[in-house]
């Protein structure tokens, strides 16, 4: 089983913290859609006949697409690949795009899951982020989608920025619970080079982020999710039972996936490739039937370290047998390197699998780096 990701590189405006590839001009939108269709044909053999069980429209803001464009892309996939009848098909959406007419149009597409970029239920924070929507639109959009029968919804929330008090962070979480959203992806804000936020901090127009605040709000997040019946199945992801993101879970489990569009990444088990992050150059290359991608052949060490990084973040843990399947005897080295983390109670082991403890989840990246080969 495999997945297909389509990158839709357009946004109405640029959030100050975002470093994903996108353009605020829709000048090339029609050309991009045509190029995505062409690239799907050019890349049809990349997954070597694997059955497709997830399709994910990411970005950017995929909800800027018209339902007819979404249908065109999904129809192209179903013609080129075997797609399971119950495939998870996710569309990332901004609340301000989820008007009644748009949702009615999406009812006529195979999309069956929304990833809604709420970020916050406070307008002052949305203004600080330079988000295109307002808090009232977020709540209304969720309710409209639910009223139209879209129950499989995930919401994005951001914490760890200076304006956000613990009290208001709890309010954001409570809003999600009251709206009965079954899945939440929640991230501590990060300052990425080249973003507006990084520039503001560099010019001392904004304060630096506070790691202690971020850690405390992450702990509040974990406690609130557990108290409300959510499973913490990946560092940044929580869900009610049975509402895992199949697409992202497959990433973390090492399944193959094909990325289509500018800046999209692909993985086939042996290599990774990534497309150029430039809309005009992407279109020009695809018109010439050339995939504008760089490719990296993964070494044994690369595959070991990627498995360590991704598996430790999940509820499924780091399996010693799978490690040894990549490199014989790898588990011996891992267990030796893990001793210090066992002593700190950052990790625990059940049978042949290592898991992060709740405290360990605060140090997930550091632990993974300490176990790398």
Beta strands, then each sheet from edge to edge (+ up, - down):
strand 1: 2-8
strand 2: 52-59
strand 3: 83-93
strand 4: 113-119
strand 5: 153-159
strand 6: 183-188
strand 7: 231-234
strand 8: 237-239
strand 9: 256-260
strand 10: 265-267
strand 11: 271-275
strand 12: 293-297
strand 13: 318-319
strand 14: 347-350
strand 15: 353-356
sheet 1: 7+ 8- 6+ 5+ 4+ 3+ 2+ 1+ 9+
sheet 2: 10+ 11- 12+
sheet 3: 13+ 15- 14+
end
